Structure formats: C-alpha cells, structure tokens
Amino acid sequence: MSGFSPYLVSAAVLFRGVNPVVNSQLNAPRLDKIFLNEVAMSTNEDLHKVIAELEKKCVELPQNIMAHHNLALVYRQAGRVEDAIRELEQCLEIDPHSVESLVNLGAIYFEQGKVEAALAANQKALKVTEESAQAHTNIGLIRQQEGDAEAAIASYTKAVQHDPKLVTAWINLASAQIMAGDFAQAIKAVKEGLKLEPEFPVAHNNLAVALFYSKDFAGALKEAEKAKNLGYPVDQRLFDAISKEL
C-alpha cells in the first residue's frame, strides 16, 4: 500500500514542501506551514495604502522596530520578498534579540527553500529565549521534512511544553509520532489539538490514520469521514484500507 502524503502545520502561511512517504505506509498529513505573522488586509488597495503609510513611518522613525517589522510583513504579503528580508534585517540591527524578527526571517528563508538559513534563524531565536514555541515548532517542521522524526518529536514536545495552546504544534507532534510508529502517543497528541480546535480537518485526518494503525477501524472511519465533511481531501486509499478491515 502506498503512503499518504504527510503534512505539517505551523501557523499562518502555507508552504508547500516535499511530501515524503515513510516505509510505504499511511502517513499522517503535515500542513507545510511555518510561522510567519500576517497583517489582515481586505484588498490590494488596502495593502498598498498600508505600505505607503509604514514606509513613511520608517523614514520618520528609523529606530522604530515595530514599524520596520510590520512593513516587512506587508511587503511579504505583497510579494516583495527581498524588501521584506531587508526590513527584518533592519529590525535585527535595531535589536539583535528580536525573537519575532528572527522567526519571521526564518520563515521567509524556509519559503525560499533556504533550509539551513531558516534553521539558523530559529536557532538564534532560541538562544534569545528557549521559550519560543514558534521557533521550536519551526525547527520541528524542518527536521521532519528532513525525515528525522525523533528530532522533530523532540522539538514539537518542547513547543507544547512552552505553549500548550499551540494547536499546530500538537498536530505536527502527532504527525511525527505516526512517522516514528508511536501511534498511541500520536492519538493523545492529536486529541490535545482537537480540544483546542475541534473542527480542524487535518487533525481529524491524522487521528484517522493513527487509529487505523492502532486497529481501531471503526474509529478511523469516523474520523476520516469527519475530515472529509470538513473539507479535507482525505486519500481514498485510506477509506479503501479501512473498508477492507471492517
């Protein structure tokens, strides 16, 4: 049986990465996301207006780190990635210990495929504070993408220890535990995520996969149907595998 494309969840911005298949098994999807804060915009006109206002503010207040940081985020949303990097680097010149700037800079590097640079930025954030759940989650995502489930589990575990309400870390933890074959722990992790966000489609899909490997086929079917009803494109092979066991 060929495997199901893993996914990873992190926070705000989708990053479509590789979809590894581990041991030709049913794998819990990852949501390939990495932490990058967003500024809410309704139209392109709003975006351009905000850019102009923030650019003016950065000129008037060149040491205002929040102005540069927000400008970076809006630049990125407008597709001006190099400008976003420049502004985040400016933030780090103003405050080399800005965890948020390091995490967001790492996120952009990750989107660009610069995995080592993304890893380094998140590691620098953890040198500032070990309590950055976002940085731990991002490092977990990178390690899982590399195929190192145990290292990913260690990072996600630290993330949920520092922020037990970080849904994405719980879901990613479950995904990595399924990769590692620890289905009982994966079930516990994904259920923690569902306590926080009961209608999370990927979480229900991941739970279905973990239950399938735990031989709870009725439970797996229920969760797979729930994920599908919530709009997640559940792999038909999962339904086929479940039906063969019922």
N, C-alpha and C positions, 0 to 999 in steps of 0.2 A: 504494500500500500504506500503510495507516495505521500509525502508530508504536506502539511498545511502551512502556508506562508506565515512565519512569525511576524509580530508587530511589536512596537514599543510605544509607550505613552510617556509624555513628559509634561507639557503644559500648554503652550499657546500656539505654536507654529508647527504645521505639518512639515516633516522632512521625509521624503520618500527615499528610502535607502534600499539596501540589499534585503532579500527575503530568504534567509538561509533555511535549508531543510536539514534537520538533525536526525541521523540514523533512520532516514526514510519513515519517520513516524508522524503521527498527528501532532503538530506543534501549536501551542497557544499563540495566537497572533500578538504581535507587538504593534503599538501605534508608534511609528517612527517620528517621534516629536522630540524636540529638545527645547529647553527653557529659553524663551525669548519673549519679553513683555510686549504687549501690543497697546497702541493708543486707539481708542474707539473712534471710527470715522464712518460717516454715512455716505459721502460722495467724494469723488476725486476733487471737486471744487473745495470741499472742506479740507482735504489733505493739503492742497496747495496753499490754502489760506493759512493753515497752521504752520506749515514750513516757513512761510514768509515771516510770520509773527515770531517764531522761535529763532530764525536766523537773525532778525533784528535784535532780539533779546540777547543773543550770544555776543553780538557786536557791542552792545551797550554794557553787558555784564560778562566780560570774558572769563571770569573766575567762577561763574555760577554753574556748578556741576550739573544740577538738575536740568538747566536749560539745554546744555550740551547733550545730556543723556536722552532727554525727550526728543530732541532734534534727531539724534541717531536712530531712535525707534521709528520716527515718522519717515525718515529717509529710507529706512529698510522697507517699510510698507509701500513706499513709492517706487521701489525697485532700484534705488540709488545706493547700492550696497557699499561701494567704496567710500562714498560720503559718510555712510553710517559708521564704517570702521574708523574713519578719520575722527569723527566726533567722539566715539568711545575711547579712542586713544587719547584724545584731548582730556576726557574725563579722568583718565588714569594719570595724566601728567598733573592734573589738579590734585587728585587724591589717588595715589598708587594702591590704596587699600579699599577701593570701592568694589565690594563684592558683586553688586548688581551689574556694574560695568564689565567686570571680568566674565561673569556668567553669560551676559548678553553677547560679548565679543566672541566668546567660545561658541555660542550658538550659531553666530554668523559663519564662523570658520567651519563648523560642522556642516552647515548647509552648502558650503563651497567645496566640501569634500576634503578639507584640510584637517584630518582627524587628529594628527599629532598636535597641531596648534590649538584645536578645540580642547583636547585633553590637558594641555599645559595651562590654558586659561582657567579651566575649572580647578585644576590642582592648585594654582596660585590663590584662587578664591578660598580654598580650604586651608591654605596657610594663614590666611587672614582670620578665618573662623571655621572651626571644624563643624559648626552647627548649620552650615548652609545645606539644607535638604535638597535644594535645586542642584547644587554642584554635585552632590553625591549621586543624585538621580541621573544627571547627565553623564557622569563617569560610568555609571552602571550601563547606560544605553550604549556607550562606546565599547565597553568590554563585551557586552552581549553581541553587538554587531561583529566583534572580532571572533565570536564563538566561544568566549571564556565565560561559561555560565556561572562557575563558582565565584569568580571575581565580580561578576555582575550582581550576584546574590549578596555578596558582602557589601557592595556599595548601596544597593537598594535597602538593605537592612538598616544601614546607618541612616539613610534618608528617613525611613519611617520612625526610627527612634527619635530623631530630632524634630520631625513634624508628622505625628500620627494621623493628621488630617489630609495629608497629601495623597489624594486618590491615585494619581498616576504612578507614584512610587509603589503602591500596593499592587497595582495591576501589572506593572513591569516585574515586580518581585515574583509574582505568580508565574509569569511567562518564563522567567529564567529558571524557576524551580521545576517547571514542566520540562524544560530543556535538559535539566540535570536528572530528571526521572523521579523527583521527590513530589509525587502527586498529592500526598496527604497535606504537606505544607503549602502547596500551591492552592489547594482548596481553601485552607484557612486564610491565606493572604488575599485571594480574590474576594472572599466574603467580607473581609475588612473593608475593601474598596467599595463593595456594594452597599455596605452600611452607610457610607458617606454619599454615594451617588447610585441609588437603586436602579436607575434607568440607563445605566452605562452599557451600551450594546456590546462593546468589545469585552467587557468584564463577564457578561453572560456567556459569550462565546468561549472565553478562556476557561470559565468554570465548566462548560460542557465538555471541553477537551480533557480537563483534569478528571472529571467524573467518569468519562469514558475509560480512561486508563486505570481508574480505580474500580472498574467493572460495575459501576452504578449506571447501567444503560438507560433505565427509565429517567433518572435524574439528568443524565446527559441530554436525552431527547428534549426534556422540558426546557432546559437552559438553551439549547440550540434553537428551539422554536421561539423562545423569548427574544434571543438576539436577532433572529430573522424578523420578528414582528416589530422590533425597534429600528429596523432598517439596516442591520449589519448583513453584508453579503456572505452568509455562512457557506463554507465549502460544501457542495453537495456530497462529496466523498465522506464527510463526517456523518451526514444523515444516512448514507448507504451503509457505512460501517456499523452504525448504531442499529439499523434495521436488521442487519444480519445476526445480531446478538439477542434481539428481542423475540 
